[in-house]
Amino acid sequence: MNRPFFAGFPQPSAHAMTRSWASNLRHDAVGGLVSSAIAIPLAVGFGMFAFITLGDEYFAYGALAGLTSAFVVGVTCVLLGDRTPVVYAPRVPTTFFVGLLLYSLLHSDTAIMQSASLSLTLLIFFAIILLGGIFQALFGLMKLGALIKFAPHPVTAGFQNMAALLLFLVQLSNVLGYDRNIPFTHALAHMDSAKPLSVLIAAITFAAMWNARKIATRIPPLLVGLGCGTAVYYALEFAGYAQALGPVIGALPQGPVVPRPLSNFTDLAYHGHLAEIAPTILSGALALAVIAAFDALLCARLVSQPGDKPIDGDRLLVRLGLGNAIAACFGGITGGINIGASLTNRAFGARTPVSVLVNAAVILAIVAVLFPYLAYLPRAVLSAVIMVVAVQHIDPWTTRLATRLFQRGAAQRGVVALDLFMALLVSFLSIAVNIVLAVFLGIALAVFLFVVRMSRSNNRRLYRCDAVRSRKSRGAGEMELLEAKGSSILVAELQGALFFGSAERLAQEIDKATAGETRYLILDLRRVNYVDSTGARILADIEADLARRGVTLALALSEQSETAERLADFGGPNSEGRVFPDVDRAIEWTEDDLLRETAPQAAGEIALECISLLQDFAPHEIETLVRHLRRVAWPKDSMIFNEGDPGSHLFIVTKGQASVVLKSESRNIRLVTFAPGTVFGELAILDKGPRSASIIADEDLVAYSLSETDFAALRESEPAVAIKILAGLGRELSGRLRRANRTIHQLEA
């Protein structure tokens, strides 16, 4: 019986868990305390950004929403089995999304939203966050974590860049010290109300955080920035410049509507226009889930350390999704992995989730006891810190892409420009049109461009076999025939996905390439990683068309491969007996077939006079040599000699064939095959070293052997014949080298 999904979560014994956590308790406590000092300001700042559309009176509530998310998501993930010191808090991409989402709800053109009260709008807003968390968890339960990782990078980069830019610009009102929040689009128009000292405090905070490593190496940069900026702010206030300073965060609102999602979610069910609201909630939740899931999987890779267990993306999505859904019930926004706080947590020695619980306990204390004091944090200081975070969140891939685009001689400039255009388009759509629509349009456009790119030619390379030969060594006569007729053998190396977008183009290219004097076509499918039903049908059509024109099709692919299975399932080409594990075997088969038609061979042994090694020998010299040769024979599959054996004999093949192989654990790798009329084992005569490879008889094999001892005797009695043998061996080796060079040149052309 299949186990439930949650059964796979880590479930160590209570005793083992307690012992492991207790051994690192001090470091976990320190790490949790320090990381909370980083997570809390970011949670406050991001929460304020999410609710900035509602005005100044909701700044404090936004801060509370950010802290609620950090606490609830962190505790939920630990309770659901997270055994790492990863810290959770709101993130830039998701905060950007929910901030624009709330804005779009408040400024919607639909009749239902225009007539909705603020309390109903906020309820819809939190319903989207709740359902987004549920969708995120469902992604994990459906094992979609690996698929989400392949979300188009231009889409996510464009979204992240616009989030960082908007997050930066929104802080201008606070940095300039305005007493009330002014949209950044109008911030410069109110410069007469700006407070220079507020700008100075923000600049000091920004510079201190940016250069924190030069000021204090052991203190996290965010704390350095907050500490310096807040100290300067209150020093100036103490000095009597209070009126020239910007405002602080402020207390929780008393008069305005304060959402209570957990107790009010049921009101949606009784709302008379639920059917009209449902599409807004569903589309917004799905888009939020996609953004949150991708961001979580990316951050999980960034916070992992060498030696950590591999990240289970699906379980991460389940934990985060449920945590976000629960946070929404208590008025929190969507959270994710806080990279800075997580890395700081580890840097201070945290190794277990105890540090995450300590972090959550500090957040809870802030919310329950110290939140009124948090209201005294200067907005300019917090905004300057958020500005640094925004700058750090500019996607580096985009900046590298823009640099490459304007570099002289940059490769693939068209592809670079297209990716950059995609990123900018998503950024524009997210602001100018609709944040939800931008996500789905970006993904749809990226998928379309992916299909277009994948539809490019599957042809990796085309070459003919007058220069490129198989590894089968042949006699001089056969080699001359193949040099003359080998161009009728065409090899097409294919790669990539063979699907509906590329198969038709492949058929056209094959038709054009085989229009000349082509007798054989070899399709190398080993680099084809996917074949759909259209691709398989096109291959079958190619085979039928070639057969009508008298062209024989052979395939190079493993019969156990997924491509072979899919071709069989979809009714691909019926190349029975013409499917080979590699191109070399396929070329050898076509060469043999071509030679059978052009120059049929005798069934028996060939005469020694036909051996290329002995082509310069006079009849009496051959008779002299024969007295020193010994006829030997092996049945099929016999091992003639093994790699490393002492070498003492040269062999002249007169019937059958044998192959040189290198043995590996999985299979034997064929280096070359010797046909009748060829010679092997000649190194025994030349250097007397051990055998460099093994040789196996592919067929019943007949040969004449010349031992080292017999060659020495021949050299003494008939030195002229011995010299001719050495000259023939030199010619044989020279010919092999020339053919190898020609093959390399052809393949590199």
N, C-alpha and C positions, 0 to 999 in steps of 0.2 A: 504494500500500500504506500502511496506517495506521502511523504511527510509534509505538514503545513509549512508555508514559507517562513513563519516566525520560528519554527523549530530549528532553523539554521543559524539563528543568532547565537553569539557566544554565551554559554551557560556554565561557567566554571563553578566548582563547589564553593560554598560560603567560606569554608576555612581557608582554601587556597587564595580566594579573592581578598579576604581580610589580611592575610599574611603579606600578599604582594603589595596591597595599598599601604599597609602600615609601615613597610620598610622604606617608603619614600615620602612619608607624610609631611615632613618639614619642608622639603623642596616643593611638593605639591601645594602646600599652603602659601608659600612665598610666591610661586608662579601664579597661583590663582588671584592673589591680592594685586600683584603688579599688573597682570593682564586685565584685571577688572578696571584699573585706572586708565587703561587704553580703550577698552570696550565701551565704558560708560559715556565718555564724551562723544564718541562716534555714534552710539545709539541715540543720544540726545539730539545731536546735530542732524542725523538722518531722519529722525522722527519729526523734527521741526520742519524739515524740507518737505516731508510727505504731506503735512497739513498746512503748508504755507498759503495755499489757496484760500483757506478759511479766515486769514487775517491774523493780526497780532494777538488777539485774545486766545488763539488756539496754539500759540507757541509752546506754552507749558504742557498742554495736553499732548502735542506732538512729541515732546521730550518724554513724557510718560509712556506713550505708545511704543517708542523705540526701546525704552528700558523693559517694558513688559515683554516685547518680542525676545530680547536678549535672555531674559530670565526663563520664560516658558520654553523656548526652543532648546536652550541648553539643558535644562532639567529633563525634558521629554526625551532627548536623544540619549542621555545617560541611562534613563530608566528603560529605554528600548534596546540597550545592549551596546552602546558606543563605549569602547574601552580605551579610547585615545584621549590625549589632553587637548583636543580641538575645541576652540572657543567659538561660540555662535553669537551673532548680532545682525542687525539689518545691514544690507549691502548696497553699494552704489547702484548697480543696474536695476535691482528690484525696487529700491526706494524711488528711483527715477520713474519707473513704470507706475507705481501706485500713486505717486504725486501727480503725474500727468493724467492718470486714470480718474482721480478725484476731480481734477480740473475739468476733464471732458464730461463727467457726470453733471457737474454744476452748470456747465455751459452747453448742454446738449440741446439739439434742435427738436428732439422728439417731444410730442405733446405730453406724454406721461412724465418725463423728467422735468419739463418746464413747470408742470403743476405740482411736482413733488415737494414736500417740505424738506427742510434741512435734515431732520431726524430720519426721514425715509431715505434720503440720498446717502446718508452715512450708513444706514442699515444695508443698503444695496452695496455700498463700498466694502463693508466688512464681509458681506455674503460672498463677494468675489474673492476676497483674500481667503476665506474659509474653503470655498470650493476649489480655489487654486491649490491650496495645500492638499486637499483630497486627491485632485488630479495628479499632483506631484508624487504622492504615495502610490497611486495606481500605476504610474510609470514604472516605479520600482517593482511592484508586484507583478507587472506584466513583462519584467525583464527587459525594459527599454533603455536601461542605463547606457549600454554599449552603443545603441543607435543614436541617442541624444548627443553623445560625444562627437558625432560626425555632423553636428549642425553646421551649416555653412559659416565659415569664419568671417567673410565680409559682412554678413548680417549681424552677427554678434558684435563684431568690431565697431560697425557703424552705430549700433545701439549703445554700446559702452562709451564711445567717444562723445556722442550727444549727451549721454547721462552725465559724464564728467564735465563737459562744457556748461551745461545748464546748471549743474550743481555749483560750479564756480561762479557763474553770473548771478545766480539767485542771492549769493552772499553780499553783493554790492551794496544793497540797501543797509545792511547791518554794518558793513565796513565803513560806509560814509557817515554812519551815526544818526540816520534818520530816526525820529521818535516813533514813527509808524512804518510798517512795511510798505514799500513802494515797488511795484514790478520792475525788474531790471531793465525792461524796455524803456521805462520812463525815469530811471534812476539819474541819468546825467542831466535830465531836464530840470531837476530840483537841486542843482548844485549850490544854489544860494542858501539851502537849508543844511548843507553838509557841515560836518564838524571835523576840522583838520586833526584835532587830537585823537579822534576815533580812528582816523586813517593811520595816524602814527602808531597807535597801539596795535592795530591789525598788522602793519608792516613789521613791527618788532616781533610780534608773535610768529608771523610767517618766516621771517629770517631766522629766528631762534629754532623753530622746528626744522627748517631746511638744513641748517648747519649744526644740528644738535650733536652730531658725532664729534665735532670739534670742541664743543662746550663740555659735555659730560658723556663719556663713552658708555657708562653703565646704566644711564637713565634713558628710558625710551623717548624718542624724539617728540612724540605727542605730548608727553608730560612736561618736557622742557619748554615747548611752545606755550602750553596752557599756563605753566607756572610763571614764565617771564611776562606774558601778556597780562595776566590777572594782577600780578604784583605791580606792574607799571600803572595799570588802570586805577587801582585803589590808592597807589601813592599819589597820583594826580588828583584824585578825589579828596584825599586828605589835605593836599596842598591848596584846596579851594577852587579847583577847576571842574567841579561836578557838573555845572551847566554846559560845559564844553565837551562833555563825554557822551557817548551813545548809551542806549538803554541796556538793561540786563534782561535775562530770559523772562522773569516775572513769575507770578504765582498762577496756580490753576484757575481756569475761568469759573466764575460764579453764576453769571447770568446766562451765557450762551448755552446752547444745547450740548450736553455731554453724552456721547453715545454709550449705551450699555448693551452690546450685541448679544451676550449670552441670554439675557432675559427677554430680548425683543426679536430674536430671529423668527420666532413663530408668527410674528405679525405679518411677515411676508406671505405666509400661506393664506391669510385671511384678507390680503389686499385684493381689491377687485380687479387689478390690472396685472396680475402675476404673469399671465401669458405674454404680455407686452414687455415685461421686465426680464423674463427668462433669457431671451437671446443675448441681451446685454451682459447678464451675469455669466452665462456659459462661455461666450466668446472671450470676455475679459479674463475669466478664470483660466481658460485653456492657454491663452497667450502668456499670462503670468506664470503658469506652471512650467511652460517651455523655457522661459527666461530664467526662472529660479533653478530649474533642474540643470540647465547647461552651466550656469554660474557655479552651482554647488560642485559639479563634477570637475570643473576647471580648478576651482579653489582646493579641492581635495588633493589634486596632484601637486599643487604649489606648496602645500603645507606638509606633504609627506617627506620623510627623511630617509636616507640610505639605511637599509636594514629593517624598515617597517614592513609589516605584512601588506600584501597587495590590497588595494582599495576595492571593496565590493560596492560598486556604484549603485546597484539596485537597492541594497539594504540602506545605503546612505539616503537615497531618495525617499524610502519609506519612512525613515526616522524624521527627516527634515519635513516631509509633507505633513505628517501627523502633528509635529511640533508647530508648524505654521497654522494648521487648522485650529488647534487648541488656542494658540495665541490670538487668533482672530476673535474667538469667543470672548476673550477678556480685553478686547480693544487694542490688540497689538498688530503690528504690520508684518509683512513677510520678512523672514530672516534667512541667514545663510552662514557660511563659514567666514569668520573674521580672520583674515590672513595675518594682519599685524599682531593682534592679540594672541593668536595661536602660536606664532613664532616666538613671541616674547615669553609666553608661558613655558615653552620648551627651553628657551635660553636660560631661564631661571631654575631649571632642573625638574620641572613638572613632567611626569611620565604616565600618570594614571588619570582617570576621570574624577578623582577627588579634587583635583585642581579646578575642574569645570564646575563642580558643586560649590567650591569655595568662591569662585567667580560669581556664580548665581546668588550665593548667600550675600555677598557684598552688594549686588544689584538690588536684592530684596530689601536690604537695610536702607539703601538709598531711597527706594520707593516708599517704604513704610515710615522711616524716621527722618532721613536727611533730605528728602526732596524739597522741603521749603528752603533749605540752604542752597540747593542747586539753582534755585531761582535767582540767586545773586551772581551767577556766572555772566560776565559781560558778553553780549551778543557779538561784538566786534572780535573778541578773542576767539570765541567758538567758531565764528565764520571764517577767520583766518586759518584756523586748523583745518576746517572742512575744505578750504581752497587748496591747501597743500595736498590733502588726500585726493581731491579732484584732479589735480595736475598729475599725481602719481598714477591715476587710473586711466590716463590717455593710453590707448592701446599701442604698444611699441611696434606691433606688426604694421599698423597703418603708417606710422612715421617712417619706418624703413621702406615701405612701399612708395611713399611720396618721394623719398630721397632717390630711390632707384629710377623713378619715372623721369627725373630731370638730370640723371647722370648721362653723360655722353657715351654712346655705344652700349647702353644697357640692353641686356638680352630680354627677349619676350616682352617688349614694351607694351604691345597690345594687350596681353594677358594682365600685366600689371595695371594698366589704365582701366581695364574692365573691372578688376577687383576693387580698385580704389573708387570707381564710379558707384559700384554696388554699396560700398560702405557709406559714401556720401548720400546716396539716395535714401537709404534706410534712416540715416540721421535726419534728413530733410522731412521725410514722411512722418517720422515720429513726432515732429513739432508742428508741421504745417497741416497735416491731414488728421490722423487719428493714431494714437499709440498702439491700439490693438490691431488696427488695420495694417500699420507699418510692419509689425512682426510677421503677420501672415503673408503680406505682399512680398516682403523681403525673402522669406523662405521659399515662396512659390517662384520668384524670379531666380533665386539661386538654383533651385531644382531645374528650372528651364535651361539656364546656362550650363548646368552640369550635363544635361542631356545633349545640348549642342556640342559641348567639348568632347563628350564621349562618342559623338557621332562622327568624329574625324576618322580618317582612314585607319583600318586595323592592320594595314600592311606595314610591318616593321622593316622588311627588306625583301627584294627580289633578286635572284641570281640564277645563272645557268651553269650547267655542269660540264662545260668544255674545259674550264679551268679548275673548278672545285670538284674533287672526286671523293668517292667513298674511301674507307680505310682498307679496302681490299686490294692487296698488291697483285698485279697481273703481269702477264708476259708482255714483251715488246709489241707484238702484233696487236693484241687487244688494246693496249694503251694508245696506239696510233689510231685505231678505229674510234675509241672514245674521244680522242682529241678532235676528230673530224665530225663525229655524230653527237657528242655530248651536249651540244647546245640545244638539242631537242628536248632536254630534261630541264624543266623550270621548277625552282623551289621558291615558295612564298612563305616567309615567316610572318605569322600573325600574332597580334598581342591585344590585350585589353578585353573589353566586353563585346561580344558579338550578339547584338540585340536589334530590335526593330529600327533603332536610329542609325545603325551602321551597316547592317547586313546588305541592304540594297546597293549601297555604294561599293562594298566589297565585290559584289557580283559584277558590277560594271568594270571595276579595275581588273578583275580576273579575265573577263571577256576581252578586254583590250590587250592584256599582257600575253594571252595565248593566241592572239590572232595570227602570229607568224607560224613558222615551222616548229610547232610544239607537239611532241608525241606523248610526253608524260608531265603531269603536274603533281608536285608534292606540296601539300598544305601542312605546315608545321604548326600544330595547335597547342603546343606545350605551354605557351605563354598566354593563352586565352583563359581568362579567369572566370568567365561567365558566358553561358549560351542560353538564350530564351527560345521559345517555340518558333519565332520568326527567323532567328538566326539559323536554327537547325533546318527549317524548311528551305531557306535560301541555299544552304550548303547542298541539300538534296537536289535542288534545281540546278546548281552549278555542275554537279556530277552528271545529271541527265543531259545537260547541254554539251558538256565535254564529250560524253559518250557518242552523241550524234555526230560530232566533228572528228571522231576517232582519237580522242585524247584520253589517256588512262589516268585516273585520279588515285593517288595514294595519300594516306594520312600518317602523320607522325604525332602520336600521343599515347600515353599509357592507357591501356584498356581498363585499368582499375581507377582511373582518375574521375573526378566529378564531371568534367567536360564530356568524357566518353559515355558516362551514364545518362547525362542529359540529352546527348545526341541520340542515344538508343530510345529514350523515353519519348522524344519529340519526333521520331522518324527522320533522323538525319541521313547522311549519305550511306548507302549500302556497300561500303568498300570492304567486303568480306575477303580475307586473305591479303589485303593491301593496307593493313594497319600495323605500324611499326613503333617500337618504343622510342626511337630517336630518328633524326634526319639521316644519319649515316647509314643505318640499316635500310631506310627507304631508298636512298640513292643507290646503294648496292643492288637492291632488287631491280630498280629500273635499268641499271647498267647491265645486269645479267640478262634481263628480258630483251634489251636492245641488241646485245651481242648474240643471243640465240637467233634472233630474226636476221641479223646482218651476216654473221659468220658462225653457222652451226658447228659445235665442237664434236669431235669423236668421243665415243663412249669409253674407250680404253685409255691406257696410259699414253702420254705423249712421248715422242722420241727425244733423247738427249740433245739432238741437233737443234731442236726447237726451243731449247732453254736460252733465255736472254743472256745469262752469264757466259754461255759457251758459244755465242754467235760468231766470234772471231776464230774459233778452233777449226783446224783442218781435220778431216776424218781420222788420220792416223793419230792425231793428238787426243781426239776423243777416245780412241781405242786404248791409248796409253793411260788416260785418266780412269777409264772404266776399271782397269786392273787394280786401282786403289780405292774404288768405291764399293760400298756394301748396300745391297737392296734391303730396305726395311719397310714394314707395314704395321699400321695400327687400326683397330676397329674404331668406329664412331664413338666420341665422348672420351677417348683415352687421353690421359695426361702424358704428354710427350716429355716434358720436363717442367720443374717447378722453379719459381723465382728463388734465387740463391743457390741453386744446384751448381756444382762445378761444371764449367763449360769445356767440352772437349770435341764436339762434333758439329759440322756444318751439314745442312740438309737441303737437297734439291728436290722440289715437289714435282711429281709426274702424274699424280692422280689424286683427286679429292682436294680438300682444303683444310687449313688449320688456322686458329686465331690466337693472337697474343693477348693475354688478359692480365689485368692487375686485380688481385683479390681484395675485396673489402668485406666488412662485416655484413652488409646488407645484400650485395650483389657483386658479380664480376664485371669489371669495366673493360670493354674491348678496345684495344689500341689499334690493331691492324689485323687483316686476314690475308693469308697467303694462298693463292690459287695455283693451279698447275703451271709450271714454267718459271716459278719464282724460287727464291732462296731464303732460308732463315737460319739463325744460329751462327751467322758468319763471324760474330764477335769472338767466338771461341778460337777461331784461326788467327784473328787480328790482335787481340789483347790478352787472351787466355784468362779473362776474369770470370767471376761467377755469373750465372744467368740473371739478367736484369728484369725478367718478367716470366710468367708461366705461359705455356702453349698447350692448347687443347685441340684435338681433332674434331672438326665440325662434321666431317663425313669419314667414311672409310678412306684411309690415307695411305698412299704409297710414295716413298721417297728414296733417294740415294744419299747415303751419309758418307762424309769424308772426315775421318778422325784427325786429331792433331798429330798422332803418330804417323798415319798414312800420308798426311801432307808433308811431314818432315822427310819421309822416305822419298816421296815424289820430288821434293826440292833437291834431294841429293842425286837422284838418278836422272831426272828430266827437269832441270832448272828452268828451261824455257816455258814448259807447260805450267810450272808453279807460278812463274811471273805473270803469265796470261790470266791465271785464276785470280791473283791479287789485283791485276788491272781490271778484270771484270767486276770484282767486288767493289773496287773504287768507283767504277762507272755506275754500279747499282746504287750505292749509297749517294752518289752525286745526283742521280736521277730522283731519288726519294726526296732529297733536300730541295731540289728545284721545284718539284711538284708541291711540296709544303709551302715554299715561299710564294708560289703562284696562288695557292689557295688562300693564304693569309692576305695577299694583296687584293684578291677578289672580294673577300669578306669585309675588308676595311674600306673598299671603294664606296 
